Amino acid sequence: RVSTLGAFTFNRGDVEAECAACGAVMEKYTSGLLTGTLDIDVVLPEIQRELQIAGIEAVQAEAQRQLDAYLETQE
């Protein structure tokens, strides 16, 4: 099955700072999560809180805006 996203590519330009901040949050936890030294049930609320502060909602909103605009051109 072919993806409905086609050639869509997210442009981080308007949310570059938020993307960098969210990346830093994830980098902080990735190793511990992948190795099992962090308990996801314990740290997930902390990760979610830090992502909120970092601007994840702005990134999601911009990605959705861009995707909606892209999909309109595909109809």
C-alpha positions, -999 to +999 in steps of 0.1 A: +000+000+000+013+034-009+015+060+019-010+089+016+018+112+028+036+108-005+066+132-007+056+153+023+086+167+042+082+187+074+099+221+073+112+229+108+120+265+100+093+281+120+097+258+150+135+252+149+140+262+185+112+240+198+125+211+177+159+215+192+146+218+227+124+186+222+154+168+208+174+177+238+147+163+261+146+130+242+184+128+240+185+131+278+163+100+282+170+078+251+200+059+264+184+050+297+152+039+280+169+018+254+191+001+279+163-005+304+180+015+332+151+039+333+116+027+340+093+041+314+063+040+338+083+063+362+099+087+337+072+090+311+053+118+331+086+137+335+094+133+298+059+145+288+062+175+312+096+184+298+084+181+262+054+204+270+079+230+283+101+225+253+073+233+229+061+200+216+026+214+210+039+241+188+059+215+167+028+193+164+006+222+154+030+233+127+035+198+114-003+194+112-007+228+094+020+218+069+005+184+064-030+197+059-017+222+033+002+194+015-028+171+014-050+199-001-026+200-030-029+162-035-067+161-040 
